[in-house]
Amino acid sequence: MPPRRRDGAYVHNAGTSSESEGFDDIDDGNYGDKRKNKGKGKAKDTGKGSQDKGKGKSKEQAYAWEATYTRSWDTVQEDEGGSLQTAVEDLLARGRRRRLLEPSSAIRRTIIRHLMLLLDLSSSMLDRDLRPSRFDLTLEYSRQFIVEWFDQNPLGQIGIVGMRGGLGERIGDMSGNPQDVLKAISDRRRLQPDGDPSLQNAIDMARGSMSHLPTHSSREILIIYGSLTTCDPGNIHDTLDACINDKIRVSVVSLAAEMKICRELANKTGGVFGVVMNEDHYKELMFELVPPPAQRSASRLTGGSTNFSADLMMMGFPTRLPDTSPLSLCVCHSQLKGEGFLCPRCKAQVCDVPTDCDICGLMIVSSPHLARSYHHLFPVKPYQAVTETGLSPSPKCHGCSHSFPEKPSATGSDPTTADVISPLGRYRCPDCEKDFCADCDVFVHDVLHVCPGCQ
């Protein structure tokens, strides 16, 4: 109970004698002064003590909450004229350099992919070194990754496994429908982090889900790992050997630090390993795994002879049922539905494509999905930056028909970006020799994947 005030002074209650004795035992001059002046309107400044306190506070580091706000204006630099065009040109140059480093020739890749996404749901995912937290940011980036992955790999399938409480927990079965996969991670409360992760249990569960897959499809595991420990029931190196024998490619994105076993999992299986530095780098590491990886010879994994033989596989193009068709039983969910697709071999009804028919086992795909998967096998060649116009240059972009600038850009003559940025704003296809603007160059290589001038 607080002391009562009487005639400008404080008097302690009888029931608080022990508390008052405790206060009397404190020998502090500043505290005594504050207690004497407490009953008066405003306490007097002691001078030196307050000055030292203010001086020390000014020397202190910034508050922890201030570190959550990135100073984005420090990363953007203006040129001498106060324009931000130089910063924009630098960002475009980075993207063009990344495309130039990619192989432009045809590389053997697997267009039918099966990926198991292993999410760390241990208590370490509650840390807030990544904003708003590791767990929330992982869920957000996982949703974006799933959407982009299915857009670039329409014939692939994704399954989700969680690592929580020392066990591997199946969150979503392997499916080729992105809506089903997104629905599996939509309930945040069901995925609440708890306990310790187990790499061995989660990898064994992922291996069991891909044991029935044919040899012409790829088997991949992507591990999002935020802990520095793993609680395994056995020798995890046996699991690593099993992944090598099953030709499963394991990639790891670590949110904390590098672990030796994670590095070995990625290196020995032909995957990719990376440690996250910030939020943007986290997204880059995940989205680097969206394109299908190049196939490697079996000798690099097993030490045997090189085998480049290709297996022929049978596919079927289904017939789409109209909305007004009568209800029939689908073989995938055993429900009466009017919409769906008919298997061309056994005439069974399925809900979505691509999928495998549960009756005859035929792989059912649609022709647009198959066509969209081929752009990874035959990529568009990088456009060349045009520095000098010919005798009769095209006045407009071949893609969007916008006119090219008449005068060269001063920012495009920067020696650091001269090899990839055209001062004339022209980028020429090496095959059809058509000129495109910078926006069309990015759109063709990142979205369209087909050169309009070559078609």
Secondary structure by P-SEA (a helix, b strand, c coil): cbbbbcccbbbbcccaaaaaaaaaacccaaaaaaaaaccccccccccaaaaaaaaaaaaccccccccccccccccccccccccaaaaaaaaaaaaaaaaaaccccccccccbbbbbbbbbcccccccccccccaaaaaaaaaaaaaaaaaaacccbbbbbbbbccccccccccccccaaaaaaaaccccccccccbbbaaaaaaaaaaaaccccccbbbbbbbbcccccccccccaaaaaaaaaaabbbbbbbbcccccaaaaaaaaaabbbbbbbccaaaaaaaaacccccccccccccccccccccbbbbbbbbbbbbbcccccbbbbccccccccbbbbccccccccccccccccccccccccaaaaaaaacccccccbbbbbcccccccccccccccccccccccccccccccccccccccbbbcccccccccaaaaaaaacccccccccc
